[in-house]
Structures are given as structure tokens and as C-alpha cells.
Amino acid sequence: QVQVVESGGGLVQAGGSLRLSCAASGRIFGYYAMGWFRRAPGKERELVAAIMWNGVGTYYADSVKDRFTISRDNAKSTVYLQMTSLKSEDTAVYYCAADSHGYASRWYAFPDPFWGQGTQVTVSS
């Protein structure tokens, strides 16, 4: 199995920035697509951003496009989510996910991921 641990959440003012980190262990990190999900109170879980195992392709939800950036450092077995221009609606628990599966046209589907424990991001306004 793969273990993933998130860090970097916290309280930030609207318009501010945070950088989340996700450290993976247990398997070869470089062969897994990595993603960030979030779940806000009263809402369904949402895929925020994803990055291919080789880092070539990325995916972003429309709600965060041009504000968030996902990246990975396979040498450190770590994936990052740089969040800028944060809004109150970004408040959620953010979860890191790792998945070696996927569909031909949707590698970011995460059909059976390993999950991190989550890290809270709170944006005040």
C-alpha cells in the first residue's frame, strides 16, 4: 500500500496564499497519479487538482483554475498544492490521493485511491 500524509493547512485571510504538501511512502511514488480533493461543510467531495505520474499532464477544477498550482517532486516523494488568491469558498478539508489506476481518457478519475488524513484550510473574510 501507499501511505500519504498532508500538511500545510491553516487559517488564512481572503486573498492570501497557502502551500499544501503531501508526502508519500510505501511504494514507488513516481508511478502514481496524485491529486488533491476537498470537502467543504455540506458539500460533496471535489477533485481540485491532479498531476500525472510523470508530471506531464495536470488537471484543475474550474473553480480553482489560474489560482492553484499542483506540482510534484518525485525525488522527495512529495506533491504540492500552491494556493493563491484564496476565497472563503475554498474553506474545506483537503485530502491528498494517490492512484495507479485510471481511464484512458480520464487518468485523473482516481477510481481506487489511497487517501491521506486530510488537512484543514480555513479562509476568513
MDTraj code that builds the backbone (N, CA, C; nanometers):
import mdtraj as md
import numpy as np

residues = "GLN VAL GLN VAL VAL GLU SER GLY GLY GLY LEU VAL GLN ALA GLY GLY SER LEU ARG LEU SER CYS ALA ALA SER GLY ARG ILE PHE GLY TYR TYR ALA MET GLY TRP PHE ARG ARG ALA PRO GLY LYS GLU ARG GLU LEU VAL ALA ALA ILE MET TRP ASN GLY VAL GLY THR TYR TYR ALA ASP SER VAL LYS ASP ARG PHE THR ILE SER ARG ASP ASN ALA LYS SER THR VAL TYR LEU GLN MET THR SER LEU LYS SER GLU ASP THR ALA VAL TYR TYR CYS ALA ALA ASP SER HIS GLY TYR ALA SER ARG TRP TYR ALA PHE PRO ASP PRO PHE TRP GLY GLN GLY THR GLN VAL THR VAL SER SER".split()
xyz = np.array([
    [0.0814, -0.1181, 0.0000],
    [0.0000, 0.0000, 0.0000],
    [0.0864, 0.1254, 0.0000],
    [0.0187, 0.2356, -0.0246],
    [0.0829, 0.3660, -0.0221],
    [0.0239, 0.4463, 0.0931],
    [0.1105, 0.5095, 0.1698],
    [0.0677, 0.5994, 0.2754],
    [0.0943, 0.7424, 0.2315],
    [-0.0033, 0.8290, 0.2524],
    [0.0111, 0.9688, 0.2163],
    [-0.0257, 1.0537, 0.3368],
    [0.0523, 1.1572, 0.3609],
    [0.0335, 1.2441, 0.4758],
    [0.0380, 1.3887, 0.4298],
    [-0.0696, 1.4628, 0.4572],
    [-0.0785, 1.6026, 0.4184],
    [-0.0313, 1.6937, 0.5310],
    [0.0130, 1.8106, 0.4921],
    [0.0493, 1.9138, 0.5873],
    [0.0387, 2.0487, 0.5179],
    [0.0400, 2.1543, 0.5962],
    [0.0419, 2.2885, 0.5413],
    [-0.0876, 2.3653, 0.5520],
    [-0.1933, 2.3015, 0.5999],
    [-0.3188, 2.3714, 0.6152],
    [-0.3126, 2.4713, 0.7288],
    [-0.4156, 2.5535, 0.7362],
    [-0.4214, 2.6528, 0.8414],
    [-0.5241, 2.7589, 0.8120],
    [-0.5148, 2.8664, 0.8869],
    [-0.6052, 2.9800, 0.8738],
    [-0.5365, 3.0901, 0.7945],
    [-0.6067, 3.1420, 0.6958],
    [-0.5505, 3.2458, 0.6111],
    [-0.6599, 3.3459, 0.5750],
    [-0.6206, 3.4696, 0.5554],
    [-0.7150, 3.5724, 0.5143],
    [-0.7477, 3.5600, 0.3663],
    [-0.8669, 3.6025, 0.3301],
    [-0.9042, 3.6037, 0.1897],
    [-0.8017, 3.6825, 0.1088],
    [-0.7664, 3.6277, -0.0053],
    [-0.6637, 3.6877, -0.0881],
    [-0.5241, 3.6377, -0.0597],
    [-0.5080, 3.5632, 0.0474],
    [-0.3780, 3.5120, 0.0849],
    [-0.3432, 3.3820, 0.0151],
    [-0.2334, 3.3226, 0.0605],
    [-0.1809, 3.2025, -0.0032],
    [-0.1449, 3.0971, 0.1002],
    [-0.1511, 2.9731, 0.0584],
    [-0.1051, 2.8600, 0.1367],
    [-0.0444, 2.7579, 0.0429],
    [0.0486, 2.6809, 0.0945],
    [0.1073, 2.5717, 0.0189],
    [0.0901, 2.4416, 0.0955],
    [0.0166, 2.3499, 0.0376],
    [-0.0037, 2.2197, 0.0972],
    [0.0994, 2.1213, 0.0448],
    [0.1398, 2.0304, 0.1316],
    [0.2345, 1.9270, 0.0937],
    [0.1758, 1.7906, 0.1240],
    [0.2120, 1.6940, 0.0436],
    [0.1678, 1.5565, 0.0622],
    [0.2875, 1.4661, 0.0418],
    [0.3292, 1.4009, 0.1476],
    [0.4419, 1.3087, 0.1424],
    [0.3903, 1.1658, 0.1324],
    [0.4438, 1.0917, 0.0381],
    [0.4014, 0.9547, 0.0142],
    [0.5126, 0.8567, 0.0469],
    [0.4729, 0.7392, 0.0894],
    [0.5682, 0.6335, 0.1189],
    [0.5012, 0.4978, 0.1021],
    [0.5806, 0.3932, 0.1009],
    [0.5287, 0.2577, 0.0934],
    [0.5402, 0.1920, -0.0434],
    [0.5348, 0.2686, -0.1481],
    [0.5506, 0.2223, -0.2849],
    [0.6270, 0.3264, -0.3646],
    [0.6548, 0.2917, -0.4884],
    [0.7267, 0.3850, -0.5738],
    [0.6351, 0.5014, -0.6086],
    [0.6680, 0.6167, -0.5564],
    [0.5860, 0.7354, -0.5711],
    [0.5661, 0.7751, -0.7163],
    [0.6663, 0.7610, -0.7961],
    [0.6628, 0.8093, -0.9330],
    [0.5636, 0.7399, -1.0250],
    [0.5094, 0.6268, -0.9860],
    [0.4158, 0.5539, -1.0697],
    [0.2699, 0.5835, -1.0375],
    [0.2432, 0.6760, -0.9504],
    [0.1075, 0.7094, -0.9095],
    [0.0685, 0.8478, -0.9568],
    [-0.0514, 0.8566, -1.0146],
    [-0.1121, 0.9866, -1.0321],
    [-0.1482, 1.0406, -0.8945],
    [-0.1276, 1.1684, -0.8745],
    [-0.1539, 1.2307, -0.7455],
    [-0.2578, 1.3398, -0.7615],
    [-0.3428, 1.3525, -0.6616],
    [-0.4465, 1.4536, -0.6681],
    [-0.4775, 1.5136, -0.5335],
    [-0.5391, 1.6296, -0.5393],
    [-0.5906, 1.6966, -0.4209],
    [-0.7415, 1.7068, -0.4325],
    [-0.8099, 1.6553, -0.3329],
    [-0.9540, 1.6676, -0.3203],
    [-0.9851, 1.7588, -0.2029],
    [-1.1065, 1.8082, -0.2002],
    [-1.1506, 1.8834, -0.0844],
    [-1.2971, 1.8556, -0.0572],
    [-1.3326, 1.8675, 0.0696],
    [-1.4712, 1.8526, 0.1108],
    [-1.5066, 1.9682, 0.2034],
    [-1.5955, 2.0522, 0.1566],
    [-1.6440, 2.1639, 0.2353],
    [-1.7677, 2.1207, 0.3123],
    [-1.7970, 2.1859, 0.4240],
    [-1.9156, 2.1501, 0.5019],
    [-2.0426, 2.1555, 0.4177],
    [-2.1187, 2.0477, 0.4201],
    [-2.2437, 2.0427, 0.3472],
    [-2.2308, 2.0222, 0.1981],
    [-2.1106, 1.9953, 0.1499],
    [-2.0900, 1.9766, 0.0073],
    [-2.0228, 1.8431, -0.0215],
    [-2.0331, 1.8020, -0.1461],
    [-1.9707, 1.6778, -0.1891],
    [-1.8210, 1.6964, -0.2074],
    [-1.7504, 1.5863, -0.1984],
    [-1.6075, 1.5887, -0.2231],
    [-1.5799, 1.6295, -0.3672],
    [-1.4804, 1.7117, -0.3853],
    [-1.4488, 1.7682, -0.5150],
    [-1.3014, 1.7484, -0.5472],
    [-1.2742, 1.7059, -0.6681],
    [-1.1363, 1.6996, -0.7145],
    [-1.0906, 1.8405, -0.7498],
    [-0.9865, 1.8852, -0.6847],
    [-0.9365, 2.0205, -0.7038],
    [-0.8297, 2.0250, -0.8121],
    [-0.7338, 1.9349, -0.8029],
    [-0.6227, 1.9332, -0.8968],
    [-0.5600, 1.7956, -0.8986],
    [-0.4985, 1.7609, -1.0098],
    [-0.4320, 1.6318, -1.0229],
    [-0.3120, 1.6456, -1.1140],
    [-0.2178, 1.5548, -1.0964],
    [-0.0975, 1.5557, -1.1779],
    [-0.0613, 1.4128, -1.2145],
    [-0.0222, 1.3913, -1.3389],
    [0.0136, 1.2590, -1.3866],
    [0.1377, 1.2074, -1.3158],
    [0.1568, 1.0774, -1.3238],
    [0.2706, 1.0157, -1.2543],
    [0.4035, 1.0731, -1.3000],
    [0.4106, 1.1110, -1.4269],
    [0.5349, 1.1670, -1.4791],
    [0.5353, 1.3195, -1.4796],
    [0.4289, 1.3795, -1.4289],
    [0.4222, 1.5236, -1.4191],
    [0.3917, 1.5960, -1.5478],
    [0.3700, 1.5233, -1.6564],
    [0.3491, 1.5865, -1.7855],
    [0.2136, 1.6560, -1.7944],
    [0.1108, 1.5929, -1.7408],
    [-0.0225, 1.6482, -1.7503],
    [-0.0787, 1.6887, -1.6158],
    [-0.1625, 1.7894, -1.6172],
    [-0.2301, 1.8359, -1.4961],
    [-0.3771, 1.8578, -1.5244],
    [-0.4544, 1.8562, -1.4186],
    [-0.5967, 1.8839, -1.4256],
    [-0.6324, 1.9798, -1.3131],
    [-0.7224, 2.0736, -1.3423],
    [-0.7713, 2.1652, -1.2412],
    [-0.9217, 2.1810, -1.2535],
    [-0.9874, 2.1854, -1.1400],
    [-1.1280, 2.2209, -1.1396],
    [-1.1432, 2.3657, -1.1842],
    [-1.2532, 2.3944, -1.2514],
    [-1.2754, 2.5301, -1.2999],
    [-1.2726, 2.6328, -1.1869],
    [-1.3161, 2.5921, -1.0697],
    [-1.3247, 2.6845, -0.9581],
    [-1.1889, 2.7302, -0.9061],
    [-1.0831, 2.6562, -0.9378],
    [-0.9510, 2.6912, -0.8873],
    [-0.8510, 2.7197, -0.9976],
    [-0.8906, 2.7017, -1.1205],
    [-0.8001, 2.7234, -1.2330],
    [-0.7455, 2.8663, -1.2301],
    [-0.6177, 2.8783, -1.2535],
    [-0.5450, 3.0051, -1.2541],
    [-0.5165, 3.0585, -1.1142],
    [-0.5618, 2.9883, -1.0117],
    [-0.5311, 3.0278, -0.8747],
    [-0.4459, 2.9240, -0.8025],
    [-0.4684, 2.7975, -0.8325],
    [-0.3953, 2.6887, -0.7680],
    [-0.2984, 2.6259, -0.8672],
    [-0.1884, 2.5744, -0.8158],
    [-0.0905, 2.5053, -0.8974],
    [-0.0466, 2.3777, -0.8271],
    [-0.0570, 2.2667, -0.8980],
    [-0.0118, 2.1393, -0.8434],
    [0.1236, 2.1048, -0.9049],
    [0.2099, 2.0478, -0.8243],
    [0.3407, 2.0061, -0.8717],
    [0.3859, 1.8853, -0.7911],
    [0.4882, 1.8179, -0.8403],
    [0.5397, 1.7030, -0.7677],
    [0.6902, 1.6963, -0.7801],
    [0.7503, 1.6447, -0.6768],
    [0.8933, 1.6238, -0.6718],
    [0.9136, 1.4766, -0.6408],
    [0.9358, 1.3984, -0.7441],
    [0.9459, 1.2542, -0.7250],
    [1.0687, 1.2152, -0.6428],
    [1.1725, 1.2944, -0.6495],
    [1.2910, 1.2664, -0.5698],
    [1.2608, 1.2748, -0.4211],
    [1.1661, 1.3600, -0.3849],
    [1.1257, 1.3756, -0.2457],
    [0.9959, 1.3030, -0.2141],
    [0.9388, 1.2355, -0.3138],
    [0.8110, 1.1646, -0.2985],
    [0.7044, 1.2557, -0.2401],
    [0.6966, 1.3753, -0.2935],
    [0.6074, 1.4767, -0.2393],
    [0.5332, 1.5488, -0.3516],
    [0.4065, 1.5757, -0.3283],
    [0.3260, 1.6558, -0.4188],
    [0.2810, 1.7803, -0.3441],
    [0.2713, 1.8906, -0.4160],
    [0.2382, 2.0185, -0.3557],
    [0.1141, 2.0779, -0.4206],
    [0.0451, 2.1586, -0.3447],
    [-0.0632, 2.2392, -0.3981],
    [-0.0416, 2.3820, -0.3514],
    [0.0005, 2.4662, -0.4434],
    [0.0191, 2.6073, -0.4142],
    [-0.1125, 2.6787, -0.4401],
    [-0.1677, 2.7388, -0.3370],
    [-0.2965, 2.8047, -0.3453],
    [-0.2773, 2.9541, -0.3262],
    [-0.3256, 3.0311, -0.4209],
    [-0.3162, 3.1763, -0.4141],
    [-0.4542, 3.2367, -0.4328],
    [-0.4648, 3.3646, -0.4010],
    [-0.5918, 3.4369, -0.4138],
    [-0.7059, 3.3590, -0.3505],
    [-0.6831, 3.3130, -0.2304],
    [-0.7801, 3.2270, -0.1642],
    [-0.9093, 3.3013, -0.1340],
    [-1.0191, 3.2280, -0.1470],
    [-1.1522, 3.2801, -0.1223],
    [-1.2169, 3.2025, -0.0088],
    [-1.3199, 3.2602, 0.0484],
    [-1.3881, 3.1927, 0.1574],
    [-1.4444, 3.0580, 0.1132],
    [-1.4846, 3.0476, -0.0113],
    [-1.5392, 2.9220, -0.0605],
    [-1.4341, 2.8129, -0.0784],
    [-1.3070, 2.8470, -0.0608],
    [-1.2019, 2.7467, -0.0625],
    [-1.1889, 2.6758, 0.0720],
    [-1.2595, 2.7231, 0.1718],
    [-1.2547, 2.6603, 0.3031],
    [-1.3039, 2.5166, 0.2947],
    [-1.2214, 2.4238, 0.3381],
    [-1.2544, 2.2821, 0.3294],
    [-1.1436, 2.2011, 0.3941],
    [-1.1706, 2.0735, 0.4116],
    [-1.0654, 1.9790, 0.4442],
    [-1.0087, 1.9284, 0.3124],
    [-0.8796, 1.9395, 0.2978],
    [-0.8129, 1.8994, 0.1747],
    [-0.7450, 1.7644, 0.1945],
    [-0.7678, 1.6760, 0.0999],
    [-0.7154, 1.5405, 0.1061],
    [-0.6243, 1.5128, -0.0126],
    [-0.5151, 1.4494, 0.0155],
    [-0.4249, 1.4020, -0.0881],
    [-0.4649, 1.2602, -0.1275],
    [-0.4560, 1.2296, -0.2551],
    [-0.4903, 1.0974, -0.3055],
    [-0.3849, 1.0483, -0.4029],
    [-0.3589, 0.9188, -0.3982],
    [-0.2648, 0.8542, -0.4886],
    [-0.3323, 0.7353, -0.5544],
    [-0.3175, 0.7232, -0.6851],
    [-0.3844, 0.6156, -0.7577],
    [-0.3001, 0.5737, -0.8774],
    [-0.2745, 0.4447, -0.8879],
    [-0.2014, 0.3906, -1.0015],
    [-0.2943, 0.3478, -1.1146],
    [-0.4242, 0.3618, -1.0946],
    [-0.5231, 0.3266, -1.1953],
    [-0.5719, 0.4517, -1.2665],
    [-0.6681, 0.4314, -1.3546],
    [-0.7244, 0.5422, -1.4291],
    [-0.7832, 0.4946, -1.5600],
    [-0.8544, 0.5837, -1.6243],
    [-0.9167, 0.5523, -1.7516],
    [-0.8365, 0.6149, -1.8650],
    [-0.8534, 0.5567, -1.9841],
    [-0.7754, 0.6019, -2.0983],
    [-0.7932, 0.7506, -2.1244],
    [-0.9163, 0.7971, -2.1131],
    [-0.9437, 0.9373, -2.1406],
    [-0.9498, 1.0226, -2.0151],
    [-0.9439, 0.9593, -1.8984],
    [-0.9524, 1.0318, -1.7713],
    [-0.8559, 0.9695, -1.6717],
    [-0.7313, 0.9997, -1.6850],
    [-0.6307, 0.9478, -1.5933],
    [-0.6498, 1.0023, -1.4524],
    [-0.7244, 1.1115, -1.4429],
    [-0.7493, 1.1775, -1.3152],
    [-0.8793, 1.1333, -1.2499],
    [-0.9330, 1.0195, -1.2919],
    [-1.0576, 0.9703, -1.2348],
    [-1.0417, 0.9212, -1.0908],
    [-0.9253, 0.8748, -1.0546],
    [-0.8971, 0.8212, -0.9203],
    [-1.0026, 0.7208, -0.8769],
    [-1.0143, 0.6093, -0.9481],
    [-1.1185, 0.5120, -0.9154],
    [-1.0972, 0.4382, -0.7836],
    [-0.9735, 0.4243, -0.7401],
    [-0.9456, 0.3480, -0.6181],
    [-0.8206, 0.4024, -0.5507],
    [-0.8285, 0.5225, -0.4964],
    [-0.7083, 0.5863, -0.4438],
    [-0.6759, 0.5501, -0.2998],
    [-0.5513, 0.5727, -0.2641],
    [-0.5103, 0.5779, -0.1248],
    [-0.5279, 0.7211, -0.0780],
    [-0.5824, 0.7374, 0.0413],
    [-0.6157, 0.8694, 0.0929],
    [-0.5266, 0.9104, 0.2084],
    [-0.4994, 1.0393, 0.2143],
    [-0.4379, 1.0955, 0.3319],
    [-0.5428, 1.1258, 0.4372],
    [-0.4982, 1.1747, 0.5513],
    [-0.5893, 1.2001, 0.6629],
    [-0.6617, 1.3329, 0.6517],
    [-0.6149, 1.4198, 0.5660],
    [-0.6771, 1.5492, 0.5463],
    [-0.6107, 1.6590, 0.6266],
    [-0.6147, 1.7791, 0.5723],
    [-0.5650, 1.8964, 0.6419],
    [-0.6639, 2.0107, 0.6212],
    [-0.6937, 2.0815, 0.7286],
    [-0.7962, 2.1846, 0.7252],
    [-0.7404, 2.3143, 0.6694],
    [-0.8129, 2.3710, 0.5749],
    [-0.7836, 2.5039, 0.5223],
    [-0.9043, 2.5924, 0.5513],
    [-0.8812, 2.7000, 0.6224],
    [-0.9876, 2.7931, 0.6557],
    [-0.9505, 2.9319, 0.6053],
    [-1.0364, 2.9875, 0.5232],
    [-1.0146, 3.1199, 0.4665],
    [-1.1164, 3.2140, 0.5281],
    [-1.0690, 3.3138, 0.5974],
    [-1.1560, 3.4099, 0.6628],
    [-1.1824, 3.5283, 0.5719],
    [-1.2961, 3.5923, 0.5932],
    [-1.3340, 3.7074, 0.5129],
    [-1.4062, 3.8105, 0.5968],
])
top = md.Topology()
chain = top.add_chain()
for i, resn in enumerate(residues, 1):
    res = top.add_residue(resn, chain, resSeq=i)
    for name in ("N", "CA", "C"):
        top.add_atom(name, md.element.get_by_symbol(name[0]), res)
traj = md.Trajectory(xyz[None], top)
